Amino acid sequence: EYEKFRPLSYANTDVFLMCYNVNAEASMESVRHKWYPEIRKFCPGTPYILVGTQIDLVKDKQKLDGLIETGQNLAKEIKAVTFIPCSADTGEGIKDVFNKVII
């Protein structure tokens, strides 16, 4: 019901963080089919960073490496500035996200 008003909040945005749960295919697909098109439509010149969250929940290193590669490929596909995997629980990658935003 608030979708039509959301673009009004985009004015003067310097950078977007498009976050998705690396453990949920549907979350990644929402970036590809909802958030990326919306940001490109309403803020075509604004940069965006793709952030893969909840990496701490992936215990298998080989699986995590595959999920990170998938995130990197999605970042290239949608022309994001970069892809940063992170975990709010462990703090891994959080500084990287904020450092990239301020650069």
C-alpha distances in whole Angstrom, upper triangle without the diagonal:
4,6,7,9,10,13,14,15,17,20,23,22,26,25,22,23,21,22,22,24,27,28,25,25,21,20,23,21,18,20,21,19,15,16,20,19,16,18,21,19,18,21,24,27,25,27,25,27,26,26,27,27,28,32,33,32,34,38,40,41,41,37,36,38,36,33,34,35,32,30,33,32,29,29,32,30,27,29,28,31,32,31,31,31,31,31,29,32,35,34,35,34,32,34,34,31,31,34,33,30,33,35
4,6,5,6,10,11,11,14,16,20,19,22,22,19,20,19,20,21,23,26,27,24,25,21,20,22,21,17,18,20,18,15,15,18,17,14,16,19,17,16,18,21,24,22,24,22,24,24,24,25,25,27,30,32,32,34,37,39,40,40,37,35,37,35,32,32,34,31,29,31,31,27,27,30,28,25,27,26,28,29,28,29,29,29,29,27,30,33,32,33,31,29,32,32,28,28,31,30,27,29,32
4,5,5,8,10,11,12,15,19,18,21,20,17,18,17,18,19,21,24,26,23,22,19,18,19,18,14,15,17,15,11,12,15,14,10,13,16,14,13,16,18,21,20,21,20,22,21,22,24,24,26,29,31,31,32,36,37,38,38,35,33,35,33,30,30,31,28,26,28,28,24,24,27,25,22,24,23,25,27,26,27,27,28,28,27,30,32,31,32,30,28,31,30,26,27,30,28,25,28,30
4,6,7,8,11,12,14,18,18,21,21,18,20,19,21,22,25,28,29,26,26,22,21,22,21,17,18,19,17,13,14,16,14,11,13,16,13,12,15,18,21,20,22,21,23,23,25,26,27,29,32,35,34,36,39,41,41,41,38,36,38,36,33,33,34,31,29,30,30,26,26,28,26,23,25,24,27,28,28,29,30,30,31,30,33,36,34,35,33,31,33,32,29,29,32,30,27,29,31
4,6,6,8,10,12,15,15,19,19,17,19,19,20,22,25,28,30,27,27,24,22,23,22,19,19,21,19,15,15,17,16,12,14,16,14,12,15,18,20,19,21,20,23,23,24,26,26,29,32,34,34,36,40,41,41,42,39,37,38,37,33,33,34,32,29,31,31,27,27,29,27,24,26,24,26,28,28,29,30,30,30,29,32,34,33,34,32,29,31,31,27,27,30,28,25,27,30
4,5,6,7,10,14,13,16,16,14,15,15,17,19,22,25,26,24,24,21,19,20,20,16,16,18,16,13,11,14,14,10,11,14,13,10,12,16,18,16,18,17,19,20,20,23,23,26,28,31,31,32,36,38,38,38,35,33,34,33,30,29,31,28,25,27,28,24,23,26,24,21,22,21,23,24,24,25,26,26,27,25,28,31,29,30,28,26,28,27,23,23,26,25,22,24,26
4,5,5,8,11,11,14,14,13,15,15,17,20,23,26,28,26,25,22,20,21,20,17,16,18,16,13,11,13,12,8,9,11,10,7,9,12,14,13,16,15,18,19,21,23,24,27,30,32,32,34,37,39,38,39,36,34,35,34,30,30,31,28,25,27,27,23,22,24,23,19,20,19,21,23,24,25,26,27,28,27,30,32,30,31,28,26,28,27,23,23,26,24,21,23,25
4,6,6,10,11,15,15,14,17,18,20,22,26,29,31,29,28,26,24,24,24,20,19,21,20,16,15,16,16,12,12,14,13,9,11,14,16,15,18,18,20,22,23,26,26,29,32,34,35,36,40,42,41,42,39,37,38,37,33,33,34,32,28,30,30,27,25,27,26,23,23,22,23,26,26,27,29,29,30,28,32,34,32,33,30,28,29,29,25,24,27,25,22,23,26
4,6,9,8,12,13,12,14,15,18,20,24,26,29,27,27,25,22,23,23,19,18,21,20,16,14,16,16,12,11,15,14,10,11,15,16,14,16,16,18,20,21,23,24,27,29,31,32,34,37,39,39,39,37,34,35,35,31,30,32,30,27,28,29,25,24,26,26,22,22,21,22,23,24,24,26,26,27,25,28,31,28,29,27,24,25,25,22,21,23,22,19,20,23
4,6,6,9,10,9,12,13,16,19,23,25,28,26,26,24,21,21,22,18,17,19,18,15,12,13,14,10,9,11,11,8,7,11,12,10,12,13,15,17,19,22,23,26,28,31,32,33,37,38,37,38,35,33,33,33,29,28,30,28,24,25,26,23,21,23,23,19,19,17,18,20,21,22,24,24,26,25,28,30,28,28,25,23,24,23,20,19,21,20,16,18,20
4,6,9,11,12,15,17,20,23,26,29,31,30,30,28,25,25,25,22,20,22,22,19,16,16,16,13,11,13,13,9,8,12,12,10,13,14,18,20,22,25,26,29,31,34,35,36,40,41,40,41,38,36,36,36,33,31,32,31,27,28,29,25,23,25,25,21,21,19,20,22,24,25,27,27,29,27,31,33,30,31,28,25,26,25,22,21,23,21,17,18,20
4,6,9,11,15,17,20,23,27,29,32,31,31,29,26,26,26,24,21,23,23,21,17,18,18,16,13,14,15,11,9,12,11,9,12,14,17,19,21,25,26,29,31,33,35,36,39,41,40,40,38,35,36,36,32,31,32,31,27,27,28,26,23,25,25,21,20,19,18,21,23,24,26,26,28,27,30,32,29,29,26,24,24,23,20,18,20,18,15,15,17
4,6,7,11,13,16,20,23,25,28,27,27,26,23,22,23,21,18,20,21,18,15,15,16,14,10,13,14,11,8,11,10,7,9,10,13,16,17,21,22,25,27,30,31,32,36,37,36,37,35,32,32,32,29,27,28,27,23,24,25,22,20,22,22,18,18,15,15,18,19,20,22,23,24,23,27,28,25,26,23,20,20,20,16,15,17,15,12,13,15
4,7,10,13,16,20,23,25,28,28,28,27,24,23,24,22,19,21,22,20,16,16,17,16,12,14,15,13,10,12,9,6,7,9,11,15,16,20,21,25,26,29,31,32,35,36,34,35,34,30,30,31,28,26,27,26,22,22,24,21,18,20,21,18,16,14,13,15,17,18,21,21,23,23,27,27,24,24,21,19,18,17,14,13,14,12,9,10,11
4,7,10,13,16,20,21,25,24,24,24,20,19,21,19,15,17,19,17,13,13,15,14,10,12,15,13,10,11,10,6,5,5,8,11,13,16,18,22,23,25,27,28,31,32,31,31,30,27,27,27,24,22,23,22,19,18,20,18,15,17,18,15,14,11,10,12,14,14,17,18,20,20,24,24,21,21,18,16,16,15,12,11,12,10,7,9,11
4,6,9,13,16,18,21,21,21,20,17,16,17,15,12,14,16,14,10,10,13,11,8,11,13,12,10,11,11,7,6,4,6,9,10,14,15,19,20,23,24,25,29,30,29,29,27,24,25,25,21,20,21,20,16,17,18,16,13,16,16,13,13,10,10,12,12,13,15,16,18,18,22,23,20,20,17,15,16,15,11,12,14,11,9,12,13
4,6,10,13,15,18,18,18,18,14,13,15,14,11,13,16,14,10,11,14,13,11,13,16,15,13,14,14,11,9,6,5,6,7,10,11,15,17,19,21,22,25,26,25,26,24,21,21,22,18,17,18,17,14,15,17,14,12,15,16,13,13,10,10,10,10,10,12,12,14,14,18,19,17,16,14,12,14,12,9,10,12,10,9,12,14
4,7,10,12,15,14,15,14,11,10,12,10,7,10,12,11,7,8,12,11,10,12,15,15,13,15,15,12,10,7,6,5,6,9,10,14,15,19,19,20,24,25,24,24,22,19,20,19,16,15,17,15,11,13,14,11,10,13,14,11,12,9,11,11,10,10,12,13,15,15,18,20,18,17,15,14,16,14,11,13,16,13,12,16,17
4,7,9,12,12,13,12,9,8,11,10,8,11,13,12,10,11,14,14,13,16,18,18,17,18,19,16,14,10,8,6,5,6,7,10,12,15,16,17,20,22,21,22,19,17,18,18,14,13,16,14,11,13,15,12,11,15,15,13,15,12,13,12,10,9,9,10,11,12,15,17,15,15,13,12,15,14,11,13,16,14,13,17,19
4,6,9,8,9,9,5,6,9,8,7,10,12,12,10,12,15,15,15,17,20,20,20,21,22,19,17,13,11,8,6,5,6,9,11,14,14,14,18,19,19,20,17,15,16,15,12,12,14,12,9,13,14,11,12,15,15,14,16,13,16,14,11,11,10,10,11,12,15,17,16,15,14,14,17,16,13,16,19,17,17,21,22
4,5,5,8,9,6,7,10,10,10,13,15,15,14,15,19,19,19,21,23,24,23,24,25,23,20,17,14,11,9,6,5,6,8,11,10,11,15,16,17,17,14,12,15,14,10,11,14,12,10,14,15,13,14,18,18,17,19,17,18,16,13,12,10,10,10,11,13,15,15,14,14,14,18,17,15,18,21,19,20,23,24
4,6,7,10,8,7,11,12,11,13,16,17,16,16,20,21,21,22,25,26,25,25,26,24,21,17,15,11,9,5,6,6,7,10,9,9,13,13,13,14,11,9,11,10,6,8,11,9,8,11,13,12,13,16,16,16,18,16,18,15,12,11,8,9,10,13,14,15,16,14,14,15,18,17,16,19,21,20,20,24,25
4,7,9,8,9,12,13,14,15,17,18,18,19,22,23,23,25,27,28,28,29,30,27,25,21,18,15,13,9,8,7,8,10,8,8,11,12,13,14,10,9,12,11,8,11,13,11,11,15,16,14,16,19,19,19,22,20,22,19,15,15,12,12,12,14,15,16,17,16,16,18,21,20,19,22,24,23,24,27,28
4,5,5,7,9,10,12,13,15,15,16,17,20,21,21,23,25,26,26,27,29,26,24,21,18,15,13,10,10,10,11,14,11,11,15,16,17,17,13,13,15,13,10,13,15,12,12,16,16,14,16,19,18,18,21,20,22,20,16,16,14,15,15,16,17,19,20,19,19,20,23,22,20,23,26,24,25,28,29
4,5,5,6,9,10,11,12,14,15,16,18,19,20,22,24,25,25,26,27,26,24,20,18,15,14,11,12,13,14,17,15,14,17,17,18,17,14,14,16,13,10,13,14,11,11,15,14,12,15,17,16,16,19,18,21,19,16,17,15,17,17,19,20,22,23,21,21,22,25,23,22,25,27,25,25,29,30
4,5,5,6,9,10,10,11,13,14,16,17,18,20,22,23,24,24,26,25,23,20,19,15,15,13,13,14,16,19,17,17,20,21,22,21,17,17,19,17,14,16,17,14,13,17,16,14,16,19,17,16,20,19,22,21,18,19,17,18,19,20,21,23,24,23,22,23,26,25,22,25,28,26,25,29,30
4,5,5,7,9,10,10,10,12,15,15,16,18,20,21,21,22,24,22,20,17,15,12,11,10,10,12,14,16,15,16,19,20,21,21,17,16,18,16,13,14,16,13,12,15,15,12,14,17,16,15,18,17,19,18,15,16,14,15,16,17,19,21,21,20,19,19,23,21,19,21,24,22,22,26,27
4,5,5,7,9,10,10,11,13,15,15,17,19,20,20,21,22,20,18,15,14,10,10,9,11,13,14,17,16,16,19,20,20,19,16,15,16,14,11,12,13,10,8,12,12,9,11,14,12,12,15,14,17,15,12,14,13,15,16,18,20,21,21,20,18,19,22,20,18,21,23,21,21,25,25
4,5,5,6,8,9,10,12,13,15,16,18,19,20,20,22,21,20,16,16,13,13,12,14,16,17,21,19,19,23,23,23,22,19,18,19,17,14,15,15,12,11,14,13,10,12,15,12,12,15,15,18,18,15,17,16,18,20,21,23,25,25,24,22,23,25,24,21,24,26,24,23,27,28
4,5,5,5,6,8,10,11,12,14,15,17,18,18,21,19,18,15,15,12,13,13,14,16,18,21,20,20,24,25,25,25,21,20,21,19,16,17,18,15,13,16,15,12,13,16,14,12,16,15,18,18,16,17,17,18,20,20,23,25,24,24,22,22,25,23,20,23,25,23,22,26,27
4,6,6,5,6,8,10,10,12,14,15,15,16,18,16,15,11,11,9,10,11,13,16,17,20,20,20,24,24,24,24,21,19,20,18,15,15,16,13,11,13,13,9,10,13,11,9,12,11,15,14,13,14,15,16,18,19,22,24,23,22,20,19,22,20,17,20,22,19,19,22,23
4,6,7,6,7,10,11,11,13,16,16,15,18,17,16,13,13,11,13,13,16,18,19,23,22,22,26,25,25,24,21,20,20,18,15,16,16,12,11,13,12,8,10,12,9,7,11,11,15,15,14,16,17,19,21,22,25,27,26,24,22,22,25,23,20,22,24,21,21,25,25
4,6,7,6,9,11,11,12,15,16,16,19,18,18,15,16,14,16,16,18,21,22,26,25,25,28,28,28,27,24,23,24,21,19,19,19,16,15,17,15,12,13,15,12,10,14,14,18,18,17,20,20,22,24,25,27,29,28,27,25,25,28,26,23,25,27,24,23,27,28
4,6,6,6,9,10,11,12,14,15,18,16,16,14,15,14,15,16,18,20,22,26,25,25,29,29,30,29,26,25,25,23,20,21,21,18,16,18,17,14,15,17,14,12,15,15,18,19,18,20,20,22,23,24,26,28,27,27,25,24,27,25,22,24,26,23,22,25,27
4,6,5,6,8,10,11,11,12,15,13,13,11,12,11,13,14,16,19,21,24,24,24,28,29,29,28,25,24,24,23,20,20,20,17,15,17,17,13,13,15,14,10,13,12,15,16,15,17,18,19,21,21,24,26,25,24,22,21,23,22,18,20,22,20,18,22,23
4,5,5,6,9,10,10,10,13,11,11,9,11,10,13,15,17,20,22,25,25,25,29,29,28,28,25,24,24,22,19,19,19,16,14,15,14,11,10,12,10,7,10,9,13,14,14,16,18,20,22,23,26,27,26,25,22,22,23,21,18,20,22,19,18,21,22
4,6,5,6,9,10,10,13,13,13,12,14,14,17,18,20,24,25,29,28,29,32,32,32,31,28,27,27,25,22,22,22,19,17,18,17,13,14,15,12,9,12,12,16,17,17,20,22,23,26,26,29,31,29,29,26,25,27,25,22,24,25,22,21,24,24
4,5,5,6,8,9,12,12,13,12,15,14,17,19,21,24,26,29,29,29,33,34,33,33,30,28,29,27,24,24,24,21,19,20,20,16,16,17,15,12,14,14,17,18,19,21,22,24,26,26,29,31,29,29,26,25,27,25,22,23,25,22,20,23,24
4,5,5,5,7,9,8,9,9,12,12,15,18,20,23,25,28,28,29,33,33,32,32,30,28,28,27,24,23,23,21,18,19,19,15,14,16,15,11,12,11,14,16,17,19,21,22,24,24,28,29,27,27,24,23,24,22,19,20,22,19,17,20,20
4,6,5,4,8,8,10,10,13,14,17,20,22,26,27,30,31,31,34,35,34,33,31,29,29,27,25,24,23,21,19,19,18,15,14,15,13,10,10,11,13,16,17,20,22,24,27,27,30,32,30,29,26,25,26,24,21,22,23,20,18,21,21
4,6,6,10,11,13,13,16,17,20,23,25,28,30,33,33,34,37,38,37,36,34,32,32,30,28,27,27,24,22,22,22,18,18,18,16,13,14,15,17,20,21,23,26,27,29,29,33,35,32,32,29,28,29,27,24,25,26,23,21,24,24
4,6,9,9,12,13,16,18,20,23,25,28,30,33,34,34,38,39,38,38,35,33,33,32,29,28,28,26,23,24,24,20,19,20,19,15,16,16,18,20,22,24,26,27,29,29,32,34,32,31,28,27,28,26,23,23,25,22,20,22,23
4,6,6,9,10,14,16,19,22,24,27,29,32,33,33,37,38,36,36,34,32,32,31,28,27,27,25,22,22,22,19,17,18,18,14,14,13,15,18,19,21,24,25,27,27,31,32,30,29,26,25,25,24,20,21,22,19,17,19,19
4,6,8,10,14,16,19,22,25,28,29,33,34,34,37,37,36,36,34,32,31,30,27,26,26,24,21,21,21,18,16,16,16,12,12,12,13,17,19,21,24,26,29,29,32,34,31,30,27,26,26,24,21,22,23,19,17,20,20
4,6,10,13,16,19,22,25,29,29,33,34,34,38,38,36,36,34,32,31,30,28,26,26,25,22,21,21,19,16,17,17,13,12,12,12,16,18,21,24,25,28,29,32,33,30,29,26,25,25,23,20,20,20,17,15,17,17
4,7,10,13,16,20,22,26,27,30,31,31,35,35,34,34,32,29,29,29,26,24,24,23,20,19,20,18,15,16,16,13,11,10,10,14,16,18,21,22,25,25,29,29,27,26,22,21,21,19,16,17,17,14,12,14,14
4,7,10,13,17,19,23,24,27,28,28,32,32,30,30,29,26,26,25,23,21,21,20,17,16,17,15,12,13,14,11,9,7,7,10,12,14,18,19,22,23,26,27,24,23,19,18,18,16,13,14,14,11,10,12,12
4,7,10,13,15,19,20,23,25,25,28,29,27,27,26,23,23,22,20,18,18,17,14,14,15,13,10,12,13,9,8,5,6,8,10,11,14,16,19,19,23,24,21,20,16,16,16,14,11,12,14,10,9,12,13
4,6,10,12,16,17,20,21,22,25,25,24,24,22,19,19,19,17,14,15,15,11,11,13,11,8,11,12,10,9,5,5,5,6,8,11,12,15,16,20,20,18,16,13,13,14,11,8,10,11,8,8,12,12
4,7,10,13,14,17,18,18,22,22,21,21,19,16,16,16,13,11,13,12,8,9,11,8,6,10,11,9,9,6,8,6,5,6,8,11,14,15,18,19,17,15,12,13,14,12,9,12,14,11,11,15,15
4,6,10,10,14,15,16,19,20,19,19,17,14,15,15,12,10,13,12,8,10,12,11,9,13,14,13,13,10,11,8,6,5,6,7,10,11,15,15,13,12,9,10,12,10,8,11,13,11,11,15,16
4,7,7,11,12,12,15,16,15,16,14,11,12,12,9,8,11,10,7,10,12,11,10,14,15,14,15,12,14,11,7,6,4,6,8,11,13,14,13,11,10,11,14,12,10,14,16,14,15,19,19
4,6,8,9,11,14,16,16,17,15,12,14,14,11,10,14,13,10,13,16,14,14,18,19,18,19,16,17,14,11,9,6,5,6,7,10,11,11,10,9,10,13,13,11,14,16,16,16,19,21
4,5,6,8,11,13,14,16,13,11,14,14,11,12,15,15,13,16,18,17,17,21,22,21,22,19,20,17,14,12,8,6,5,7,8,9,10,10,11,11,15,15,14,17,19,19,19,22,24
4,5,6,9,10,10,12,10,7,10,12,9,9,13,13,11,14,17,16,17,20,21,21,22,19,20,17,13,10,7,6,5,9,9,9,10,8,9,11,15,14,14,17,19,19,20,23,24
4,5,7,10,11,13,12,9,12,14,12,12,16,16,15,18,20,20,20,23,25,25,26,23,23,20,16,14,10,8,6,9,7,7,9,8,11,12,15,16,16,19,20,21,22,25,26
4,6,9,11,13,11,9,13,14,12,13,17,16,16,19,21,20,21,24,25,25,27,24,25,22,18,16,12,11,9,11,9,10,13,12,14,15,19,19,19,21,24,24,25,28,29
4,6,7,9,7,6,10,11,9,11,14,14,14,17,19,19,20,23,24,24,26,24,25,21,17,15,12,11,10,13,12,12,15,13,15,17,20,19,19,23,24,24,25,28,29
4,6,9,8,8,11,12,12,13,16,17,17,19,21,22,23,26,27,28,29,27,27,24,20,18,14,14,13,16,14,13,16,14,16,19,22,21,22,25,26,26,28,31,31
4,6,5,6,9,10,11,12,14,15,17,18,20,21,23,25,26,27,28,27,27,24,20,19,15,16,15,18,17,16,18,16,18,21,23,22,23,26,27,27,29,32,32
4,5,5,6,9,10,10,12,14,15,16,18,20,21,23,24,26,26,25,25,21,18,17,13,14,15,18,18,16,18,15,16,19,21,20,21,25,25,25,27,30,30
4,5,5,6,9,10,11,12,14,15,17,19,20,21,23,25,26,24,25,21,18,17,15,16,17,21,21,19,21,18,18,22,24,22,23,27,27,26,29,31,31
4,5,5,6,9,10,11,12,14,15,17,18,20,21,23,24,23,24,20,17,16,13,15,16,19,19,18,20,17,18,21,23,22,22,26,27,25,28,31,31
4,5,5,6,9,10,10,12,14,15,16,18,20,21,22,20,21,18,14,13,10,11,12,16,16,15,16,13,14,17,20,18,18,22,23,22,24,27,27
4,5,5,6,9,10,11,12,14,15,17,18,20,21,19,20,16,13,13,10,13,15,18,19,18,18,15,15,18,20,18,19,22,23,21,24,27,26
4,5,5,6,9,10,11,12,14,15,16,18,20,19,20,17,14,14,12,15,16,20,21,20,21,18,17,20,22,20,20,24,25,23,25,28,28
4,5,5,6,9,10,11,12,14,15,17,18,17,18,15,11,12,9,12,14,17,18,18,18,15,15,18,20,18,18,21,22,21,23,26,26
4,5,5,6,9,10,10,12,14,15,16,15,15,12,8,9,7,10,13,16,18,17,17,14,12,15,17,15,15,19,19,18,20,23,22
4,5,5,6,9,10,11,12,14,15,14,15,12,10,11,10,14,16,20,21,21,20,17,16,18,20,17,17,21,21,19,21,25,24
4,5,5,6,9,10,10,12,14,13,15,13,10,12,11,14,17,20,22,21,21,18,17,19,21,19,18,22,22,20,22,25,25
4,5,5,6,9,10,11,12,11,12,10,6,8,8,11,14,17,19,19,19,16,14,16,18,15,14,18,19,17,18,22,21
4,5,5,6,9,10,10,9,11,8,6,8,9,13,16,19,22,21,20,17,15,17,18,15,14,18,18,15,17,21,20
4,5,5,6,9,10,10,12,10,9,12,13,16,20,22,25,24,23,21,18,20,22,19,18,21,22,19,20,24,23
4,5,5,6,8,8,11,10,8,11,12,16,19,21,24,24,23,20,18,20,21,18,17,20,21,18,19,22,22
4,5,5,6,5,7,6,6,9,11,15,18,20,23,23,21,19,16,18,19,16,14,17,18,14,16,19,18
4,6,5,6,8,8,9,12,15,18,21,24,27,26,25,22,19,21,22,18,17,20,20,17,18,21,20
4,6,8,11,11,11,15,17,20,23,25,28,28,27,24,22,23,24,21,19,22,23,19,20,23,22
4,6,9,10,11,14,16,19,22,24,27,28,26,24,21,22,23,20,18,20,21,18,18,21,20
4,7,8,10,14,16,19,23,24,28,28,26,24,20,21,22,19,17,19,19,15,16,19,18
4,5,7,10,13,16,20,21,24,25,22,20,17,17,18,15,13,15,16,12,12,16,15
4,7,10,13,16,19,21,24,24,21,19,16,16,16,13,11,13,13,9,10,13,11
4,7,10,13,17,18,22,21,19,16,13,14,14,11,10,12,12,9,11,14,12
4,7,10,13,16,19,18,16,14,11,12,13,10,9,13,13,10,12,15,15
4,6,10,12,15,15,12,10,7,9,10,7,7,10,11,9,11,14,14
4,7,10,13,12,11,8,6,8,11,9,9,12,13,12,14,17,18
4,7,9,8,7,5,4,6,9,8,8,11,13,13,14,17,18
4,5,6,5,5,7,7,11,11,11,13,15,16,17,19,21
4,6,5,7,8,7,10,12,11,12,15,16,17,19,21
4,6,8,11,10,13,15,14,16,18,20,20,22,24
4,5,9,9,12,13,14,15,17,19,20,22,23
4,6,6,8,10,11,12,14,15,16,18,20
4,6,8,8,10,12,13,14,16,18,19
4,6,5,6,9,10,11,13,15,16
4,5,5,7,9,10,11,13,15
4,5,5,6,8,10,11,12
4,6,5,6,9,10,11
4,6,5,6,9,10
4,5,5,6,9
4,5,5,6
4,6,5
4,6
4
